[in-house]
């Protein structure tokens, strides 16, 4: 899923926007309540600063949480940039703005390749480096510590889609991710006893939906990452189901049946457009109505699992004509997950999303 390391949002503009966002409210419905916060990653239809700002004002009006989900900025760090400088320049303004409108913060730091789990992160490949190497692991661990100490998130993820990495990548890469994440967890606990630590797993891999295999579960992930206090779930079920109604009600809760921990959806969605091709070779029939039905089904799955969070990484669809040509094949599978289109026009799914968010949060969430 697309994750950007390049969005620098100015402190002054965000201070002005805070007043706008703080005035945007939704009237809660007394009909029911929810246990989960809802939100997005800061993103835009195209990698354009003004669009990021426009998108920010819009998506925060439909959120009470946000997630920073990013690969380690290997190029910057290996070129000598201080991680403190990087985090201050890229994230502090955004986090301050989101805090000003009473959002909770999840941070997920990916030591591997977010768009190709069979491979190392592209900047490491280009330099002939690997997360299996001790010096590279230490760069990752330092970045995690700096990010946590500056941003102070409530929730911190140390590796993403670990079961998919284990299935797709060379074993040395998986073992490197495992060692790095466990080392980072120990580093964090040396100074921060409060942040809730996790990884994420890929739901379709766990349920055997991506390869037509049997249910695999995530027991190995609990064994390999014993620091877990909660579990993130990545789920793009249009890759394995024809209809949202086909998703089993225990699709999330079943993954923690033998390890009862809080769960949240760290990334996911349902395409509102049919797909045919891209780097994943997908053939999917879908529509805006299907996407709307998915958000409705999400509410049922999340309630059944008593989830603590729901995140879609994109609020708006991606305009692939505005992205570099070498990125578009990998982004294609995720281009139409937004609940508004690439011009910020609402799709039917937005009304359902808002109906869920209008339910009052249960105490303690």
C-alpha positions as CSV (number, residue, x, y, z in Angstrom):
1,X,0.0,0.0,0.0
2,X,1.4,3.5,-0.8
3,X,3.2,5.1,2.0
4,X,5.0,8.4,1.6
5,X,8.1,9.7,3.4
6,X,8.0,13.0,1.6
7,X,5.1,15.1,3.0
8,X,6.5,18.1,4.8
9,X,3.5,20.2,6.1
10,X,4.4,23.6,7.5
11,X,3.8,24.4,11.1
12,X,2.3,27.8,10.3
13,X,-0.3,26.4,7.8
14,X,-1.2,23.7,10.2
15,X,-1.8,26.1,13.0
16,X,-4.2,28.0,10.8
17,X,-5.9,24.8,9.7
18,X,-6.4,23.7,13.3
19,X,-9.0,26.4,13.7
20,X,-10.9,25.1,10.7
21,X,-10.8,21.5,11.7
22,X,-11.8,22.2,15.3
23,X,-15.1,23.8,14.0
24,X,-16.1,20.7,12.0
25,X,-18.3,18.4,14.1
26,X,-20.7,15.6,13.6
27,X,-23.8,15.1,15.7
28,X,-23.5,11.7,17.4
29,X,-26.3,9.2,17.1
30,X,-27.7,7.7,20.3
31,X,-28.8,4.5,18.6
32,X,-25.6,2.6,19.3
33,X,-21.9,3.0,20.2
34,X,-18.6,1.8,18.8
35,X,-15.4,0.6,20.5
36,X,-13.1,1.7,17.6
37,X,-11.6,5.0,16.5
38,X,-11.7,5.7,12.8
39,X,-9.3,7.5,10.5
40,X,-6.8,7.8,7.6
41,X,-3.2,8.3,6.8
42,X,-2.3,11.8,5.5
43,X,-2.4,11.3,1.7
44,X,-3.6,13.0,-1.5
45,X,-4.7,12.0,-5.0
46,X,-1.3,13.2,-6.4
47,X,2.0,14.0,-4.7
48,X,1.3,17.7,-4.6
49,X,1.7,19.8,-1.4
50,X,-1.4,21.9,-1.9
51,X,-3.5,18.7,-2.4
52,X,-2.1,17.3,0.8
53,X,-3.3,20.4,2.7
54,X,-6.7,20.3,1.0
55,X,-7.1,16.6,1.7
56,X,-6.0,17.1,5.3
57,X,-8.8,19.5,6.1
58,X,-11.3,17.1,4.5
59,X,-10.3,13.8,6.0
60,X,-9.8,15.0,9.5
61,X,-13.5,16.1,9.5
62,X,-14.3,12.4,9.1
63,X,-11.9,11.0,11.7
64,X,-11.1,10.8,15.3
65,X,-7.7,9.0,14.9
66,X,-4.8,9.0,12.4
67,X,-2.1,6.7,11.4
68,X,1.4,7.4,10.2
69,X,2.3,4.2,8.2
70,X,5.7,4.6,6.6
71,X,8.7,2.7,5.4
72,X,11.9,3.6,7.1
73,X,13.3,6.6,5.1
74,X,16.4,4.6,4.2
75,X,17.7,7.1,1.6
76,X,17.6,10.0,3.9
77,X,19.1,8.1,6.9
78,X,21.8,6.4,4.8
79,X,22.7,9.8,3.3
80,X,23.4,11.0,6.8
81,X,20.2,12.9,7.7
82,X,19.7,13.0,11.5
83,X,16.6,11.0,12.4
84,X,15.5,13.8,14.8
85,X,15.7,16.3,11.9
86,X,13.7,14.0,9.7
87,X,10.9,13.3,12.2
88,X,10.7,17.0,13.2
89,X,10.5,18.1,9.6
90,X,8.1,15.4,8.3
91,X,5.7,14.6,11.1
92,X,5.6,17.0,14.0
93,X,3.4,19.6,12.3
94,X,0.9,17.0,11.2
95,X,0.8,15.4,14.6
96,X,0.3,18.7,16.4
97,X,-2.6,19.5,14.1
98,X,-4.2,16.1,14.6
99,X,-3.8,16.5,18.4
100,X,-5.5,19.9,18.2
101,X,-8.6,18.2,17.0
102,X,-8.5,15.5,19.6
103,X,-7.2,12.6,17.6
104,X,-5.4,9.5,18.9
105,X,-2.2,8.6,17.0
106,X,-1.0,5.2,15.7
107,X,2.5,5.0,14.1
108,X,3.6,2.1,12.0
109,X,7.2,1.8,10.9
110,X,7.9,-0.7,8.1
111,X,11.4,-2.1,7.8
112,X,10.5,-3.9,4.6
113,X,9.0,-3.1,1.2
114,X,5.4,-1.9,1.5
115,X,4.4,-2.6,-2.1
116,X,6.4,-5.8,-2.6
117,X,6.6,-8.1,0.3
118,X,8.9,-10.5,-1.6
119,X,11.7,-7.9,-1.6
120,X,13.7,-5.6,0.6
121,X,12.8,-1.9,0.6
122,X,13.9,-0.5,-2.8
123,X,16.5,2.0,-1.4
124,X,18.2,-0.9,0.4
125,X,18.2,-3.0,-2.8
126,X,19.7,-0.1,-4.7
127,X,22.6,0.1,-2.2
128,X,23.1,-3.6,-1.9
129,X,22.0,-3.5,1.8
130,X,19.6,-5.7,3.7
131,X,17.5,-5.6,6.9
132,X,19.3,-8.9,7.7
133,X,22.5,-6.8,8.4
134,X,23.1,-5.7,11.9
135,X,24.1,-2.1,11.0
136,X,20.9,-1.7,9.0
137,X,18.8,-3.0,11.9
138,X,20.4,-0.5,14.2
139,X,19.4,2.4,11.8
140,X,15.9,1.1,11.9
141,X,15.9,0.8,15.7
142,X,17.3,4.3,16.2
143,X,14.6,5.7,13.9
144,X,11.9,3.9,15.9
145,X,13.2,5.2,19.2
146,X,13.4,8.8,17.8
147,X,9.9,8.6,16.3
148,X,8.4,7.4,19.5
149,X,10.2,9.8,21.8
150,X,9.2,12.8,19.7
151,X,5.7,12.0,18.5
152,X,4.6,10.0,21.6
153,X,1.9,7.9,19.9
154,X,-0.6,5.9,21.8
155,X,0.1,2.9,19.5
156,X,3.3,1.9,17.8
157,X,3.7,-0.8,15.2
158,X,7.2,-2.3,14.6
159,X,6.6,-4.4,11.5
160,X,3.9,-4.7,8.9
161,X,2.2,-7.8,7.3
162,X,4.7,-10.1,8.9
163,X,2.9,-13.3,7.8
164,X,3.0,-12.1,4.2
165,X,6.8,-11.3,4.5
166,X,7.3,-14.8,5.9
167,X,5.4,-16.4,3.0
168,X,6.9,-14.2,0.2
169,X,10.4,-13.0,1.1
170,X,13.6,-14.9,1.5
171,X,14.0,-16.3,5.0
172,X,16.9,-14.0,5.7
173,X,14.7,-11.0,5.2
174,X,12.0,-12.3,7.5
175,X,14.6,-13.2,10.1
176,X,16.0,-9.7,9.8
177,X,12.6,-8.1,10.3
178,X,12.0,-10.3,13.3
179,X,15.3,-9.4,14.9
180,X,14.9,-5.7,14.2
181,X,11.4,-5.5,15.6
182,X,12.2,-7.4,18.7
183,X,15.3,-5.3,19.3
184,X,13.2,-2.1,18.8
185,X,10.6,-3.3,21.2
186,X,13.3,-3.8,23.9
187,X,14.7,-0.3,23.1
188,X,11.3,1.3,23.5
189,X,10.5,-0.4,26.7
190,X,13.7,0.9,28.2
191,X,12.2,4.4,28.3
192,X,8.5,4.3,27.3
193,X,6.4,1.9,29.4
194,X,3.1,3.3,28.0
195,X,2.9,3.0,24.2
196,X,1.0,-0.1,23.1
197,X,3.3,-2.2,20.9
198,X,2.2,-4.3,17.9
199,X,2.9,-5.6,14.5
200,X,0.3,-6.2,11.7
201,X,-0.6,-9.4,9.9
202,X,-2.3,-9.8,6.5
203,X,-5.8,-11.2,6.9
204,X,-6.2,-12.7,3.5
205,X,-2.9,-14.6,3.9
206,X,-4.0,-15.9,7.3
207,X,-7.2,-17.1,5.9
208,X,-5.6,-18.7,2.8
209,X,-7.5,-16.4,0.5
210,X,-4.5,-15.2,-1.6
211,X,-3.2,-18.6,-2.7
212,X,-6.3,-20.8,-2.4
213,X,-4.8,-22.6,0.6
214,X,-6.2,-23.6,4.0
215,X,-6.5,-21.4,7.0
216,X,-3.0,-20.6,8.3
217,X,-3.7,-18.4,11.2
218,X,-1.1,-16.1,12.9
219,X,0.2,-18.3,15.7
220,X,3.8,-18.0,14.4
221,X,3.5,-14.2,14.5
222,X,2.6,-14.3,18.2
223,X,5.5,-16.6,18.8
224,X,8.0,-14.6,16.8
225,X,7.0,-11.2,18.2
226,X,6.3,-11.9,21.9
227,X,6.1,-8.2,22.8
228,X,2.6,-7.9,21.2
229,X,0.0,-6.0,23.3
230,X,-2.4,-5.7,20.4
231,X,-2.6,-6.8,16.8
232,X,-2.9,-4.7,13.6
233,X,-4.8,-6.4,10.7
234,X,-4.2,-5.5,7.1
235,X,-7.2,-6.5,4.9
236,X,-8.0,-6.0,1.3
237,X,-10.7,-8.7,0.9
238,X,-11.6,-7.8,-2.7
239,X,-8.6,-9.9,-3.5
240,X,-10.2,-13.0,-2.0
241,X,-14.0,-12.5,-2.0
242,X,-16.5,-11.7,-4.7
243,X,-18.8,-9.8,-2.3
244,X,-18.5,-8.1,1.1
245,X,-21.4,-10.3,2.3
246,X,-19.1,-13.3,1.8
247,X,-16.6,-12.1,4.4
248,X,-17.2,-14.3,7.6
249,X,-18.3,-12.5,10.6
250,X,-15.3,-13.8,12.6
251,X,-12.8,-12.7,9.9
252,X,-11.0,-10.4,12.4
253,X,-11.9,-12.0,15.8
254,X,-10.9,-15.5,14.6
255,X,-7.3,-14.4,14.2
256,X,-7.0,-13.7,18.0
257,X,-9.2,-16.5,19.2
258,X,-6.3,-18.3,20.9
259,X,-4.4,-15.1,21.7
260,X,-7.1,-12.7,23.0
261,X,-5.6,-9.2,22.3
262,X,-7.2,-6.0,21.2
263,X,-7.2,-5.8,17.4
264,X,-7.5,-2.9,14.9
265,X,-7.5,-2.6,11.1
266,X,-4.2,-0.9,10.4
267,X,-4.9,-0.7,6.6
268,X,-7.4,-1.9,4.1
269,X,-10.4,-1.2,2.0
270,X,-12.5,-2.3,-1.0
271,X,-11.9,-1.0,-4.5
272,X,-14.9,0.9,-6.0
273,X,-13.7,0.1,-9.5
274,X,-13.1,-3.1,-11.3
275,X,-9.4,-4.0,-11.7
276,X,-7.6,-5.9,-14.4
277,X,-3.8,-6.1,-14.3
278,X,-1.2,-4.0,-12.4
279,X,1.8,-5.5,-10.8
280,X,-0.4,-7.9,-8.7
281,X,-2.2,-9.3,-11.8
282,X,-5.6,-8.7,-10.2
283,X,-8.9,-9.4,-11.9
284,X,-11.7,-7.9,-9.7
285,X,-15.3,-6.9,-10.4
286,X,-16.5,-4.1,-8.2
287,X,-18.4,-0.9,-8.1
288,X,-19.2,2.0,-5.8
289,X,-22.2,0.0,-4.4
290,X,-19.9,-2.9,-3.6
291,X,-17.6,-0.5,-1.7
292,X,-20.5,0.9,0.2
293,X,-21.6,-2.6,1.1
294,X,-18.0,-3.3,2.4
295,X,-18.1,-0.4,4.8
296,X,-21.4,-1.6,6.1
297,X,-19.9,-5.1,6.6
298,X,-16.9,-3.5,8.3
299,X,-19.1,-2.2,11.0
300,X,-20.4,-5.7,11.7
301,X,-16.9,-7.3,11.7
302,X,-15.5,-4.5,13.9
303,X,-18.4,-4.8,16.4
304,X,-18.1,-8.5,16.6
305,X,-14.3,-8.3,17.3
306,X,-14.7,-5.3,19.6
307,X,-12.0,-3.6,17.6
308,X,-10.2,-0.6,18.9
309,X,-9.4,1.1,15.5
310,X,-10.2,1.3,11.8
311,X,-7.9,2.9,9.3
312,X,-7.9,3.3,5.6
313,X,-4.6,4.6,4.3
314,X,-6.2,6.7,1.6
315,X,-9.2,9.1,2.0
316,X,-9.3,10.0,-1.7
317,X,-8.7,7.9,-4.7
318,X,-5.3,8.2,-6.4
319,X,-5.0,9.9,-9.7
320,X,-2.4,7.7,-11.3
321,X,-1.7,10.1,-14.1
322,X,0.0,12.3,-11.5
323,X,2.4,9.7,-10.1
324,X,5.7,8.6,-11.5
325,X,5.3,5.9,-14.2
326,X,7.5,3.5,-12.3
327,X,5.0,3.6,-9.4
328,X,1.7,3.3,-11.1
329,X,1.7,-0.5,-11.6
330,X,2.2,-1.1,-7.9
331,X,-0.3,1.6,-6.9
332,X,-3.0,0.4,-9.3
333,X,-4.5,-2.3,-7.0
334,X,-5.0,0.5,-4.3
335,X,-6.0,3.4,-6.5
336,X,-9.7,3.3,-5.9
337,X,-10.0,2.7,-2.2
338,X,-10.9,6.2,-1.2
339,X,-14.3,7.1,0.1
340,X,-14.1,10.2,-2.1
341,X,-12.8,10.2,-5.7
342,X,-9.6,11.9,-6.8
343,X,-11.4,15.2,-7.1
344,X,-12.7,14.8,-3.5
345,X,-16.3,14.1,-4.7
346,X,-18.1,11.8,-2.2
347,X,-18.7,8.2,-3.1
348,X,-21.6,6.2,-1.6
349,X,-19.2,4.7,1.0
350,X,-18.6,8.1,2.6
351,X,-22.2,8.3,4.0
352,X,-21.8,4.8,5.6
353,X,-18.4,5.7,7.0
354,X,-19.9,8.8,8.6
355,X,-22.9,6.9,9.9
356,X,-20.4,4.6,11.8
357,X,-18.4,7.5,13.1
358,X,-21.5,9.3,14.3
359,X,-22.0,6.5,16.8
360,X,-20.5,7.6,20.2
361,X,-17.3,6.1,21.3
362,X,-17.5,3.7,24.3
363,X,-15.9,5.0,27.5
364,X,-12.1,4.4,27.5
365,X,-11.7,4.5,23.7
